[in-house]
């Protein structure tokens, strides 16, 4: 199925995007599709000292999006590292995964955090969205030259298989945000050929106005969907 992105970006860039989370996702989507926008300076203006809103997740999302276009703030990476206590961030799976993804995007290896995710993984985290975020963190960190641990590769392979087994035709992995996170993780792990049905589901779920999400559309759902489809496009170009 051929996908045209223009209608989606017409909708997205006509929205009042002002939250860090939304700006970060939309900015990354624009970058991946080579779309011009004013989102980069708007996101940078929201930086408060060495972070965004003194929030780990806001800072992680913003820093990752900016790193994709080559903007890296050493004070931000130092701030993120300063929040690591022991091996994790707040002993919390999402905070730790987001921090590790961002550090990897900034070229910083953190083996302790990755090992904590693998060693602590259990039934409470066995949810498609949670598992996908963990895989993204491990894959991103594993691409760094000095942070490639064999044990992680086996964990990634096993958990990717579990995610594929949870796919439901016509529903993917449930909510649009969760399904996007899962597809992104599996694409990063090299499973693009197993995701054809999911890709068709994603494209067919676009609203008539170009957005994704319930009602008249949702900024984050639309941005995440465009990011996922950009990953699919990159995989197709490799083949």
Residue frames as a rotation matrix with the C-alpha (Angstrom) as fourth column:
UNK 1
0.583 0.813 0.000 0.00
0.813 -0.583 0.000 0.00
0.000 0.000 -1.000 0.00
UNK 2
-0.342 -0.697 0.631 1.50
0.665 -0.654 -0.362 3.35
0.665 0.296 0.686 -1.07
UNK 3
0.297 0.391 -0.871 1.52
0.926 -0.340 0.163 5.98
-0.232 -0.855 -0.463 1.66
UNK 4
-0.057 -0.237 0.970 1.34
0.469 -0.864 -0.184 9.73
0.881 0.444 0.161 1.11
UNK 5
-0.337 -0.199 -0.920 2.40
0.941 -0.035 -0.337 11.74
0.035 -0.979 0.199 4.14
UNK 6
-0.824 -0.137 0.550 1.41
0.236 -0.965 0.113 15.25
0.515 0.223 0.827 3.03
UNK 7
0.112 0.957 0.269 -2.16
-0.061 -0.264 0.963 15.17
0.992 -0.124 0.029 4.32
UNK 8
0.521 0.038 -0.853 -0.96
0.768 0.415 0.488 13.96
0.372 -0.909 0.188 7.72
UNK 9
-0.514 -0.775 -0.369 1.62
0.855 -0.496 -0.150 16.72
-0.067 -0.392 0.917 8.06
UNK 10
-0.553 0.428 0.715 -0.91
0.060 -0.836 0.546 19.31
0.831 0.345 0.437 6.92
UNK 11
0.583 0.795 -0.170 -3.06
0.178 0.079 0.981 18.23
0.793 -0.602 -0.096 9.84
UNK 12
0.343 -0.489 -0.802 -0.21
0.929 0.305 0.211 17.89
0.142 -0.817 0.559 12.33
UNK 13
-0.666 -0.746 -0.022 1.44
0.744 -0.660 -0.104 21.24
0.064 -0.086 0.994 11.65
UNK 14
-0.323 0.638 0.699 -1.89
-0.009 -0.740 0.672 23.05
0.946 0.211 0.245 11.83
UNK 15
0.503 0.492 -0.710 -2.30
0.654 0.320 0.685 21.97
0.565 -0.809 -0.161 15.47
UNK 16
0.573 -0.301 0.762 -1.42
-0.597 -0.790 0.138 24.07
0.561 -0.534 -0.632 18.49
UNK 17
0.567 -0.465 -0.680 1.58
0.525 0.840 -0.136 22.00
0.635 -0.280 0.720 19.58
UNK 18
0.399 -0.363 0.842 3.00
-0.529 -0.841 -0.111 23.37
0.748 -0.401 -0.528 22.81
UNK 19
0.849 -0.112 0.517 3.74
-0.426 0.435 0.793 20.51
-0.314 -0.893 0.322 25.25
UNK 20
-0.102 -0.993 -0.054 7.27
-0.895 0.067 0.441 19.09
-0.434 0.094 -0.896 25.33
UNK 21
-0.322 0.024 0.947 6.08
0.054 0.998 -0.007 15.53
-0.945 0.049 -0.323 24.68
UNK 22
0.651 0.671 0.354 4.03
0.416 0.074 -0.906 16.58
-0.635 0.737 -0.231 21.66
UNK 23
0.732 -0.442 -0.519 6.71
-0.632 -0.725 -0.274 18.90
-0.255 0.528 -0.810 20.28
UNK 24
-0.262 -0.902 0.343 9.37
-0.680 0.425 0.597 16.21
-0.684 -0.077 -0.725 20.60
UNK 25
-0.145 0.280 0.949 7.34
0.395 0.896 -0.204 13.56
-0.907 0.346 -0.241 18.79
UNK 26
0.840 0.539 0.066 6.17
0.293 -0.347 -0.891 15.94
-0.457 0.768 -0.449 16.06
UNK 27
0.494 -0.740 -0.457 9.67
-0.766 -0.619 0.173 17.34
-0.410 0.265 -0.873 15.55
UNK 28
-0.448 -0.676 0.586 11.14
-0.332 0.734 0.592 13.86
-0.830 0.071 -0.553 15.11
UNK 29
0.230 0.621 0.749 8.39
0.583 0.529 -0.617 12.92
-0.779 0.578 -0.241 12.65
UNK 30
0.926 0.092 -0.366 9.13
-0.180 -0.745 -0.643 16.04
-0.332 0.661 -0.673 10.60
UNK 31
0.059 -0.989 -0.132 12.84
-0.829 -0.122 0.546 15.28
-0.556 0.078 -0.828 10.59
UNK 32
-0.407 -0.245 0.880 12.36
0.038 0.958 0.284 11.68
-0.912 0.149 -0.381 9.46
UNK 33
0.319 0.620 0.717 10.10
0.799 0.231 -0.556 12.77
-0.510 0.750 -0.422 6.60
UNK 34
-0.678 -0.694 0.243 12.22
0.724 -0.570 0.389 15.84
-0.131 0.440 0.888 5.65
UNK 35
0.329 0.857 0.397 9.34
0.810 -0.472 0.347 18.19
0.485 0.207 -0.850 6.42
UNK 36
-0.680 -0.554 0.480 10.13
0.286 -0.804 -0.522 21.83
0.675 -0.218 0.705 7.19
UNK 37
0.520 0.821 -0.234 8.68
0.606 -0.162 0.779 23.27
0.602 -0.547 -0.582 10.40
UNK 38
0.047 -0.462 0.885 9.42
-0.451 -0.801 -0.394 25.70
0.891 -0.381 -0.246 13.23
UNK 39
0.865 0.444 -0.231 9.27
-0.040 0.521 0.853 22.96
0.499 -0.729 0.468 15.87
UNK 40
0.159 -0.886 -0.435 13.01
0.781 0.382 -0.494 22.80
0.604 -0.261 0.753 16.60
UNK 41
-0.688 -0.461 0.560 13.42
0.066 -0.809 -0.585 26.35
0.722 -0.366 0.587 17.94
UNK 42
0.208 0.840 0.501 10.11
-0.639 -0.272 0.720 26.06
0.741 -0.470 0.480 19.78
UNK 43
0.785 0.025 -0.619 11.31
0.320 0.838 0.441 22.93
0.530 -0.545 0.650 21.55
UNK 44
-0.238 -0.962 -0.138 14.68
0.728 -0.082 -0.680 24.50
0.643 -0.262 0.720 22.39
UNK 45
-0.404 0.119 0.907 12.99
-0.317 -0.948 -0.017 27.56
0.858 -0.294 0.421 23.89
UNK 46
0.670 0.734 0.115 11.25
-0.406 0.232 0.884 25.33
0.622 -0.639 0.453 26.42
UNK 47
0.125 -0.718 -0.685 14.58
0.605 0.602 -0.521 24.11
0.786 -0.349 0.510 27.82
UNK 48
0.852 0.197 0.485 14.88
-0.257 -0.651 0.714 25.24
0.456 -0.733 -0.504 31.45
UNK 49
0.361 -0.815 0.452 18.54
-0.821 -0.048 0.569 25.24
-0.442 -0.577 -0.687 32.46
UNK 50
-0.675 -0.725 -0.136 19.88
-0.718 0.604 0.345 21.72
-0.168 0.331 -0.929 32.02
UNK 51
-0.806 0.467 0.364 16.52
0.439 0.884 -0.162 19.99
-0.397 0.029 -0.917 31.46
UNK 52
-0.637 0.736 0.228 12.96
-0.176 -0.428 0.886 20.38
0.750 0.525 0.403 30.25
UNK 53
0.343 0.868 0.359 10.54
-0.517 -0.145 0.844 21.07
0.785 -0.475 0.399 33.10
UNK 54
-0.410 -0.582 0.702 12.96
-0.912 0.244 -0.329 19.29
0.020 -0.775 -0.631 35.48
UNK 55
0.592 0.685 0.425 11.20
-0.621 0.723 -0.303 16.17
-0.515 -0.084 0.853 34.22
UNK 56
-0.381 -0.781 0.494 13.20
-0.267 0.605 0.750 13.07
-0.885 0.153 -0.439 33.31
UNK 57
-0.070 0.396 0.916 10.75
0.729 0.647 -0.224 11.89
-0.681 0.652 -0.334 30.66
UNK 58
0.918 0.360 -0.165 10.21
0.181 -0.753 -0.633 15.32
-0.352 0.551 -0.756 29.08
UNK 59
0.325 -0.886 -0.330 13.97
-0.714 -0.459 0.529 15.84
-0.620 0.064 -0.782 29.04
UNK 60
-0.398 -0.473 0.786 14.59
0.070 0.839 0.540 12.41
-0.915 0.270 -0.300 27.56
UNK 61
0.374 0.616 0.693 12.05
0.760 0.225 -0.610 12.86
-0.532 0.755 -0.384 24.77
UNK 62
0.945 -0.001 -0.326 13.27
-0.132 -0.916 -0.378 16.35
-0.299 0.401 -0.866 23.89
UNK 63
0.118 -0.991 -0.058 16.96
-0.679 -0.124 0.724 15.44
-0.725 -0.046 -0.687 24.00
UNK 64
-0.252 -0.157 0.955 16.43
0.389 0.887 0.248 12.35
-0.886 0.434 -0.162 21.84
UNK 65
0.694 0.590 0.413 14.51
0.622 -0.202 -0.757 14.31
-0.363 0.782 -0.507 19.21
UNK 66
0.839 -0.423 -0.341 17.19
-0.471 -0.879 -0.070 17.01
-0.271 0.220 -0.937 19.07
UNK 67
-0.081 -0.908 0.412 20.01
-0.373 0.411 0.832 14.45
-0.924 -0.086 -0.372 18.98
UNK 68
0.278 0.267 0.923 18.43
0.644 0.661 -0.385 13.02
-0.713 0.701 0.012 15.82
UNK 69
0.903 0.035 0.428 19.26
0.366 -0.582 -0.726 16.29
0.224 0.812 -0.539 14.04
UNK 70
0.120 -0.992 0.046 22.69
0.686 0.050 -0.726 16.60
0.717 0.119 0.687 15.63
UNK 71
0.054 -0.059 0.997 21.91
-0.503 -0.864 -0.024 18.90
0.863 -0.500 -0.076 18.55
UNK 72
0.323 -0.053 -0.945 23.38
0.648 0.740 0.180 17.48
0.690 -0.670 0.274 21.76
UNK 73
0.480 -0.099 0.872 23.58
-0.518 -0.834 0.191 19.36
0.708 -0.543 -0.452 25.05
UNK 74
-0.393 -0.708 -0.587 26.34
0.136 0.587 -0.798 18.11
0.910 -0.393 -0.134 27.40
UNK 75
-0.812 0.109 0.574 24.59
-0.567 -0.381 -0.730 19.72
0.139 -0.918 0.371 30.36
UNK 76
0.269 0.962 -0.045 21.47
-0.944 0.273 0.185 17.69
0.190 -0.007 0.982 29.60
UNK 77
0.354 -0.195 -0.915 23.32
-0.075 0.969 -0.235 14.36
0.932 0.152 0.329 29.44
UNK 78
-0.757 -0.653 0.000 25.08
-0.004 0.005 -1.000 15.27
0.653 -0.757 -0.007 32.71
UNK 79
-0.444 0.689 0.573 21.69
-0.895 -0.370 -0.249 16.06
0.040 -0.623 0.781 34.28
UNK 80
0.549 0.657 -0.517 20.25
-0.650 0.724 0.230 12.71
0.525 0.210 0.824 33.16
UNK 81
-0.021 -0.651 -0.759 23.26
0.170 0.746 -0.644 10.81
0.985 -0.142 0.095 34.50
UNK 82
-0.811 -0.309 0.497 23.02
-0.369 -0.391 -0.844 12.66
0.454 -0.867 0.203 37.80
UNK 83
0.024 0.928 0.372 19.55
-0.994 -0.017 0.105 11.23
0.103 -0.373 0.922 38.29
UNK 84
0.322 0.025 -0.946 20.74
-0.214 0.976 -0.047 7.64
0.922 0.217 0.320 38.10
UNK 85
0.103 -0.221 0.970 20.81
-0.995 -0.023 0.100 6.15
0.000 -0.975 -0.222 41.58
UNK 86
0.062 -0.164 0.985 22.39
-0.228 0.958 0.174 2.74
-0.972 -0.235 0.022 41.80
UNK 87
-0.743 -0.364 0.561 21.73
0.366 0.481 0.797 1.01
-0.560 0.798 -0.224 38.49
UNK 88
-0.204 0.796 0.570 18.38
0.967 0.073 0.244 2.56
0.153 0.601 -0.784 37.54
UNK 89
-0.857 0.121 0.501 16.46
-0.118 -0.992 0.038 5.77
0.501 -0.027 0.865 37.42
UNK 90
-0.339 0.740 0.581 13.96
-0.932 -0.349 -0.099 5.91
0.129 -0.575 0.808 40.30
UNK 91
-0.854 0.007 0.520 13.85
-0.120 0.970 -0.209 2.08
-0.506 -0.241 -0.828 40.26
UNK 92
0.220 0.963 -0.154 11.20
-0.228 -0.103 -0.968 2.60
-0.948 0.248 0.197 37.58
UNK 93
-0.041 -0.268 0.962 11.11
0.696 0.683 0.221 0.81
-0.717 0.679 0.159 34.24
UNK 94
0.700 0.383 0.603 9.86
0.712 -0.441 -0.547 3.70
0.057 0.812 -0.581 32.09
UNK 95
0.884 -0.433 -0.175 12.21
-0.360 -0.870 0.335 6.30
-0.297 -0.234 -0.926 33.54
UNK 96
0.074 -0.918 0.390 15.14
-0.147 0.376 0.915 3.92
-0.986 -0.125 -0.107 33.11
UNK 97
0.093 0.004 0.996 14.24
0.853 0.515 -0.082 2.94
-0.513 0.857 0.045 29.55
UNK 98
0.910 0.275 0.310 13.70
0.399 -0.782 -0.478 6.54
0.111 0.559 -0.822 28.42
UNK 99
0.686 -0.714 -0.144 16.98
-0.473 -0.587 0.657 7.62
-0.554 -0.383 -0.740 30.02
UNK 100
-0.071 -0.746 0.663 18.91
0.177 0.644 0.744 4.81
-0.982 0.170 0.086 28.34
UNK 101
0.425 0.290 0.858 17.42
0.880 0.088 -0.466 5.54
-0.210 0.953 -0.218 24.92
UNK 102
0.997 0.003 0.076 18.35
0.018 -0.978 -0.207 9.19
0.073 0.208 -0.975 25.21
UNK 103
0.408 -0.910 0.072 21.86
-0.429 -0.121 0.895 8.52
-0.806 -0.396 -0.440 26.46
UNK 104
-0.033 -0.388 0.921 22.38
0.627 0.709 0.321 6.16
-0.778 0.589 0.220 23.52
UNK 105
0.705 0.366 0.608 21.12
0.707 -0.432 -0.560 8.82
0.058 0.824 -0.563 21.12
UNK 106
0.911 -0.407 0.071 23.72
-0.413 -0.900 0.142 11.14
0.006 -0.159 -0.987 22.64
UNK 107
0.402 -0.783 -0.475 26.45
-0.294 0.381 -0.876 8.51
0.867 0.492 -0.077 22.25
UNK 108
-0.308 -0.478 0.823 26.74
-0.914 -0.091 -0.396 7.58
0.264 -0.874 -0.409 25.94
UNK 109
-0.188 0.167 -0.968 26.88
-0.028 0.984 0.175 3.93
0.982 0.060 -0.180 26.99
UNK 110
-0.253 0.153 0.955 25.34
-0.954 -0.203 -0.220 2.83
0.160 -0.967 0.198 30.28
UNK 111
-0.517 -0.051 -0.854 25.73
-0.215 0.974 0.073 -0.88
0.828 0.221 -0.515 30.87
UNK 112
-0.993 0.118 -0.027 24.48
0.054 0.232 -0.971 -0.73
-0.108 -0.966 -0.236 34.48
UNK 113
-0.395 0.903 -0.168 21.08
-0.728 -0.419 -0.543 0.56
-0.560 -0.092 0.823 33.44
UNK 114
-0.052 0.342 -0.938 20.70
-0.868 0.448 0.212 -2.01
0.493 0.826 0.274 30.66
UNK 115
-0.742 -0.284 -0.607 21.65
-0.004 0.907 -0.421 -4.88
0.670 -0.310 -0.675 32.96
UNK 116
-0.866 0.481 0.133 19.11
-0.230 -0.148 -0.962 -3.63
-0.443 -0.864 0.238 35.51
UNK 117
-0.076 0.875 -0.477 16.33
-0.983 -0.145 -0.108 -3.81
-0.164 0.461 0.872 32.89
UNK 118
-0.107 -0.024 -0.994 17.27
-0.546 0.837 0.039 -7.35
0.831 0.547 -0.103 31.87
UNK 119
-0.853 -0.341 -0.394 17.83
0.104 0.630 -0.770 -8.64
0.511 -0.698 -0.502 35.40
UNK 120
-0.834 0.549 0.050 14.67
-0.260 -0.312 -0.914 -7.04
-0.486 -0.775 0.403 36.83
UNK 121
-0.489 0.676 -0.551 12.33
-0.780 -0.056 0.624 -8.03
0.391 0.735 0.554 33.99
UNK 122
-0.950 0.250 0.188 9.43
0.104 0.819 -0.565 -10.11
-0.295 -0.517 -0.804 35.22
UNK 123
-0.424 0.860 0.286 5.67
0.905 0.391 0.165 -10.73
0.030 0.329 -0.944 34.90
UNK 124
0.203 0.537 -0.819 4.78
0.582 -0.739 -0.340 -7.20
-0.787 -0.408 -0.462 36.04
UNK 125
-0.263 -0.395 -0.880 6.56
-0.432 -0.768 0.473 -5.79
-0.863 0.504 0.032 32.99
UNK 126
-0.825 -0.063 0.561 5.21
0.376 0.681 0.629 -8.36
-0.422 0.730 -0.538 30.53
UNK 127
0.412 0.865 -0.286 3.07
0.301 -0.425 -0.854 -5.86
-0.860 0.266 -0.435 28.66
UNK 128
0.453 -0.249 0.856 3.57
0.891 0.136 -0.433 -5.07
-0.009 0.959 0.283 24.95
UNK 129
0.821 -0.113 0.560 4.23
0.052 -0.961 -0.270 -1.35
0.569 0.251 -0.783 25.46
UNK 130
0.763 -0.552 0.336 6.56
-0.513 -0.200 0.835 -1.84
-0.393 -0.810 -0.436 28.42
UNK 131
0.411 -0.610 0.677 8.48
0.442 0.783 0.438 -4.64
-0.797 0.119 0.592 26.73
UNK 132
0.631 -0.129 0.765 8.80
0.734 -0.216 -0.643 -2.63
0.249 0.968 -0.042 23.52
UNK 133
0.872 -0.305 0.383 10.28
-0.352 -0.935 0.056 0.33
0.340 -0.183 -0.922 25.35
UNK 134
0.574 -0.680 0.456 12.78
-0.289 0.354 0.890 -1.94
-0.766 -0.642 0.007 27.10
UNK 135
0.414 -0.404 0.816 13.82
0.773 0.629 -0.081 -3.44
-0.480 0.664 0.573 23.75
UNK 136
0.807 -0.108 0.580 14.28
0.321 -0.744 -0.586 0.01
0.495 0.659 -0.566 22.24
UNK 137
0.790 -0.529 0.309 16.58
-0.597 -0.552 0.582 0.92
-0.137 -0.644 -0.752 25.13
UNK 138
0.395 -0.655 0.645 18.66
0.020 0.708 0.706 -2.25
-0.919 -0.266 0.292 24.83
UNK 139
0.521 -0.165 0.837 18.90
0.839 0.276 -0.469 -2.06
-0.154 0.947 0.282 21.04
UNK 140
0.889 -0.167 0.426 19.87
-0.011 -0.939 -0.345 1.62
0.457 0.302 -0.837 21.11
UNK 141
0.617 -0.685 0.387 22.50
-0.672 -0.204 0.712 1.04
-0.409 -0.699 -0.587 23.77
UNK 142
0.468 -0.408 0.784 23.72
0.273 0.910 0.311 -2.15
-0.840 0.068 0.538 22.06
UNK 143
0.836 -0.136 0.531 24.61
0.514 -0.146 -0.845 -0.19
0.193 0.980 -0.053 18.93
UNK 144
0.759 -0.619 0.200 27.29
-0.649 -0.744 0.161 1.69
0.049 -0.252 -0.966 20.84
UNK 145
0.280 -0.729 -0.624 30.74
-0.432 0.485 -0.761 0.21
0.857 0.483 -0.179 20.27
UNK 146
-0.739 -0.670 0.061 31.57
-0.317 0.266 -0.911 -0.25
0.594 -0.693 -0.409 23.95
UNK 147
-0.522 0.627 0.578 28.16
-0.733 0.017 -0.680 -1.49
-0.436 -0.779 0.451 25.09
UNK 148
0.103 0.501 -0.859 27.43
-0.850 0.494 0.186 -4.68
0.517 0.711 0.477 23.14
UNK 149
-0.524 -0.242 0.816 26.62
-0.764 0.558 -0.325 -7.46
-0.377 -0.794 -0.478 25.59
UNK 150
-0.853 0.146 -0.500 25.71
-0.239 0.744 0.624 -10.95
0.464 0.652 -0.600 24.24
UNK 151
-0.789 0.572 -0.226 23.17
0.549 0.491 -0.676 -11.59
-0.276 -0.657 -0.701 27.01
UNK 152
-0.380 0.663 -0.645 21.12
-0.318 -0.749 -0.582 -8.64
-0.869 -0.016 0.495 25.83
UNK 153
-0.636 0.098 -0.765 20.92
-0.766 0.043 0.642 -10.05
0.096 0.994 0.047 22.29
UNK 154
-0.861 0.330 -0.386 19.36
0.305 0.944 0.127 -13.27
0.406 -0.009 -0.914 23.54
UNK 155
-0.558 0.671 -0.488 16.92
0.466 -0.233 -0.853 -11.31
-0.686 -0.704 -0.183 25.71
UNK 156
-0.457 0.351 -0.817 15.98
-0.636 -0.771 0.024 -9.08
-0.622 0.531 0.576 22.76
UNK 157
-0.788 0.120 -0.604 15.41
-0.457 0.544 0.704 -12.08
0.413 0.831 -0.374 20.48
UNK 158
-0.803 0.475 -0.359 13.26
0.581 0.758 -0.297 -13.89
0.131 -0.447 -0.885 23.04
UNK 159
-0.409 0.655 -0.635 11.16
0.333 -0.541 -0.772 -10.85
-0.850 -0.527 0.003 23.94
UNK 160
-0.611 0.189 -0.769 10.76
-0.722 -0.530 0.444 -9.83
-0.324 0.827 0.461 20.28
UNK 161
-0.857 0.298 -0.420 9.35
0.016 0.831 0.557 -13.29
0.514 0.471 -0.717 19.63
UNK 162
-0.596 0.659 -0.459 6.94
0.722 0.191 -0.665 -12.80
-0.350 -0.728 -0.589 22.51
UNK 163
-0.458 0.416 -0.785 5.80
-0.277 -0.907 -0.319 -9.47
-0.845 0.071 0.530 21.06
UNK 164
-0.751 0.158 -0.642 5.20
-0.636 0.090 0.766 -11.02
0.179 0.983 0.033 17.64
UNK 165
-0.820 0.440 -0.367 3.13
0.444 0.892 0.078 -13.76
0.362 -0.099 -0.927 19.28
UNK 166
-0.500 0.628 -0.596 0.89
0.530 -0.322 -0.784 -11.10
-0.685 -0.708 -0.172 20.86
UNK 167
-0.894 0.151 -0.423 -0.07
-0.394 -0.713 0.579 -9.55
-0.214 0.684 0.697 17.51
UNK 168
-0.258 0.890 0.375 -3.78
0.439 0.454 -0.775 -9.70
-0.861 -0.035 -0.508 16.70
UNK 169
-0.788 0.023 0.615 -4.97
0.601 -0.188 0.777 -9.26
0.133 0.982 0.135 13.11
UNK 170
0.035 0.839 0.543 -7.18
0.569 -0.463 0.680 -6.18
0.822 0.285 -0.493 12.88
UNK 171
0.951 0.302 -0.071 -6.12
0.220 -0.494 0.842 -4.89
0.219 -0.816 -0.536 16.27
UNK 172
0.185 -0.969 0.161 -2.30
-0.194 -0.196 -0.961 -5.05
0.963 0.147 -0.224 16.23
UNK 173
-0.570 -0.443 -0.692 -1.22
0.577 0.384 -0.721 -4.58
0.585 -0.810 0.037 19.86
UNK 174
0.014 0.690 -0.723 -4.24
0.972 -0.179 -0.152 -2.66
-0.235 -0.701 -0.673 21.12
UNK 175
0.689 0.299 -0.660 -4.13
0.278 -0.950 -0.140 1.14
-0.669 -0.087 -0.738 21.51
UNK 176
0.915 -0.278 0.291 -2.48
0.227 -0.242 -0.943 3.08
0.333 0.930 -0.158 18.68
UNK 177
0.533 -0.759 0.373 0.33
-0.819 -0.574 0.003 4.43
0.212 -0.307 -0.928 20.88
UNK 178
0.283 -0.395 0.874 1.20
-0.483 0.729 0.486 0.96
-0.829 -0.560 0.016 22.19
UNK 179
0.771 0.067 0.633 1.07
0.427 0.684 -0.592 -0.57
-0.472 0.727 0.498 18.72
UNK 180
0.860 -0.488 0.146 3.41
-0.202 -0.590 -0.782 2.09
0.468 0.643 -0.606 17.39
UNK 181
0.320 -0.768 0.555 5.93
-0.928 -0.135 0.348 1.51
-0.193 -0.626 -0.755 20.18
UNK 182
0.391 -0.126 0.912 5.85
-0.079 0.982 0.170 -2.23
-0.917 -0.139 0.374 19.51
UNK 183
0.902 -0.026 0.431 6.30
0.425 0.222 -0.877 -1.83
-0.073 0.975 0.211 15.76
UNK 184
0.713 -0.680 0.170 9.18
-0.583 -0.710 -0.394 0.61
0.389 0.181 -0.903 16.27
UNK 185
0.215 -0.635 0.742 10.94
-0.777 0.348 0.524 -1.81
-0.591 -0.689 -0.419 18.62
UNK 186
0.476 0.023 0.879 10.47
0.255 0.953 -0.163 -4.76
-0.842 0.302 0.448 16.25
UNK 187
0.965 -0.174 0.197 11.67
0.141 -0.291 -0.946 -2.73
0.222 0.941 -0.256 13.28
UNK 188
0.459 -0.836 0.301 14.78
-0.879 -0.477 0.014 -1.74
0.132 -0.271 -0.954 15.21
UNK 189
0.107 -0.375 0.921 15.28
-0.534 0.760 0.371 -5.42
-0.839 -0.531 -0.119 16.05
UNK 190
-0.744 -0.507 -0.436 15.14
-0.601 0.221 0.768 -6.37
-0.293 0.833 -0.469 12.36
UNK 191
-0.653 0.559 0.511 11.67
0.430 0.829 -0.357 -7.90
-0.624 -0.013 -0.782 12.05
UNK 192
-0.584 0.426 -0.691 10.24
-0.605 -0.796 0.021 -5.73
-0.541 0.430 0.723 9.27
UNK 193
-0.758 0.267 -0.595 9.09
-0.429 0.483 0.763 -8.68
0.491 0.834 -0.252 7.13
UNK 194
-0.708 0.509 -0.490 6.96
0.670 0.704 -0.237 -10.00
0.224 -0.496 -0.839 9.97
UNK 195
-0.565 0.425 -0.707 5.12
0.357 -0.647 -0.674 -6.67
-0.744 -0.633 0.213 10.25
UNK 196
-0.961 0.185 0.206 3.38
0.140 -0.320 0.937 -6.35
0.239 0.929 0.281 6.89
UNK 197
-0.107 0.980 -0.167 -0.09
0.783 0.186 0.594 -6.95
0.613 -0.067 -0.787 8.36
UNK 198
0.095 0.095 -0.991 0.61
0.874 -0.484 0.037 -4.47
-0.476 -0.870 -0.129 11.16
UNK 199
-0.848 -0.437 -0.301 1.79
0.234 -0.817 0.527 -1.85
-0.476 0.377 0.794 8.66
UNK 200
-0.703 0.656 0.275 -1.40
0.307 -0.069 0.949 -2.21
0.641 0.752 -0.153 6.61
UNK 201
0.155 0.748 -0.645 -3.43
0.956 0.051 0.288 -1.95
0.249 -0.662 -0.707 9.82
UNK 202
-0.282 -0.351 -0.893 -1.61
0.655 -0.751 0.088 1.26
-0.701 -0.560 0.442 10.74
UNK 203
-0.993 -0.119 -0.004 -2.08
0.074 -0.642 0.763 2.90
-0.093 0.757 0.646 7.34
UNK 204
-0.465 0.883 0.063 -5.74
0.459 0.179 0.870 1.89
0.757 0.434 -0.489 7.12
UNK 205
0.062 0.486 -0.872 -6.37
0.998 -0.041 0.048 3.42
-0.012 -0.873 -0.487 10.55
UNK 206
-0.901 -0.407 -0.149 -5.58
0.403 -0.913 0.055 6.94
-0.159 -0.011 0.987 9.43
UNK 207
-0.026 0.922 -0.387 -8.52
0.484 -0.327 -0.812 9.33
-0.875 -0.208 -0.438 9.72
UNK 208
0.500 0.321 0.804 -9.92
0.866 -0.157 -0.475 11.14
-0.026 0.934 -0.357 6.69
UNK 209
0.994 -0.101 0.031 -8.26
-0.101 -0.995 -0.001 14.38
0.031 -0.002 -1.000 7.83
UNK 210
0.390 -0.905 -0.168 -4.82
-0.240 0.076 -0.968 12.73
0.889 0.418 -0.188 7.84
UNK 211
-0.143 -0.419 0.897 -4.53
-0.953 -0.187 -0.239 12.18
0.267 -0.889 -0.372 11.58
UNK 212
-0.356 0.113 -0.927 -4.52
0.222 0.975 0.033 9.11
0.908 -0.194 -0.372 13.82
UNK 213
-0.992 0.047 -0.117 -6.43
0.110 -0.131 -0.985 8.78
-0.061 -0.990 0.125 17.06
UNK 214
-0.314 0.948 -0.045 -10.01
0.929 0.297 -0.220 8.93
-0.195 -0.110 -0.975 18.17
UNK 215
0.423 0.608 -0.672 -12.35
0.443 -0.785 -0.433 11.74
-0.791 -0.115 -0.601 17.20
UNK 216
0.993 -0.035 -0.111 -10.68
-0.109 -0.608 -0.786 14.42
-0.040 0.793 -0.608 15.11
UNK 217
0.496 -0.853 -0.162 -7.20
0.267 0.327 -0.906 13.08
0.826 0.406 0.390 15.82
UNK 218
0.932 -0.296 -0.211 -4.45
0.189 -0.104 0.977 13.13
-0.311 -0.950 -0.041 18.41
UNK 219
0.675 -0.714 -0.185 -1.06
-0.723 -0.592 -0.356 14.86
0.144 0.375 -0.916 18.07
UNK 220
-0.145 -0.789 0.597 0.99
-0.821 0.432 0.372 12.16
-0.552 -0.437 -0.710 19.79
UNK 221
0.264 0.314 0.912 -0.78
0.144 0.922 -0.359 9.28
-0.954 0.226 0.198 18.00
UNK 222
0.993 0.120 0.005 -0.28
0.031 -0.213 -0.977 10.99
-0.116 0.970 -0.215 14.65
UNK 223
0.419 -0.906 -0.054 3.39
-0.906 -0.413 -0.091 11.76
0.060 0.088 -0.994 15.31
UNK 224
-0.159 -0.465 0.871 4.12
-0.551 0.774 0.312 8.23
-0.819 -0.431 -0.379 16.51
UNK 225
0.590 0.452 0.669 2.39
0.274 0.667 -0.693 6.75
-0.760 0.592 0.269 13.46
UNK 226
0.941 -0.286 -0.181 4.43
-0.302 -0.471 -0.829 8.94
0.152 0.835 -0.529 11.11
UNK 227
0.071 -0.946 0.315 7.64
-0.967 0.012 0.255 7.93
-0.245 -0.323 -0.914 12.92
UNK 228
0.044 0.009 0.999 6.74
-0.140 0.990 -0.003 4.25
-0.989 -0.140 0.045 12.57
UNK 229
0.860 0.346 0.374 5.99
0.306 0.237 -0.922 4.60
-0.408 0.908 0.098 8.87
UNK 230
0.660 -0.722 -0.211 9.28
-0.739 -0.571 -0.358 6.43
0.138 0.392 -0.909 8.40
UNK 231
-0.164 -0.692 0.703 11.05
-0.706 0.580 0.406 3.43
-0.689 -0.430 -0.584 9.97
UNK 232
0.422 0.383 0.822 9.22
0.282 0.806 -0.521 1.15
-0.862 0.451 0.232 7.53
UNK 233
0.990 -0.054 -0.131 10.35
-0.142 -0.418 -0.897 3.37
-0.006 0.907 -0.422 4.65
UNK 234
0.232 -0.969 0.081 13.97
-0.963 -0.217 0.161 3.20
-0.139 -0.115 -0.984 5.84
UNK 235
-0.113 -0.234 0.966 13.78
-0.267 0.943 0.197 -0.60
-0.957 -0.235 -0.169 6.01
UNK 236
0.762 0.470 0.445 12.36
0.302 0.350 -0.887 -0.75
-0.573 0.810 0.124 2.48
UNK 237
0.818 -0.497 -0.289 15.23
-0.568 -0.616 -0.546 1.36
0.093 0.611 -0.786 1.17
UNK 238
-0.042 -0.865 0.501 17.74
-0.827 0.311 0.469 -1.10
-0.561 -0.394 -0.728 2.67
UNK 239
0.189 0.212 0.959 16.26
0.090 0.969 -0.232 -4.03
-0.978 0.130 0.164 0.76
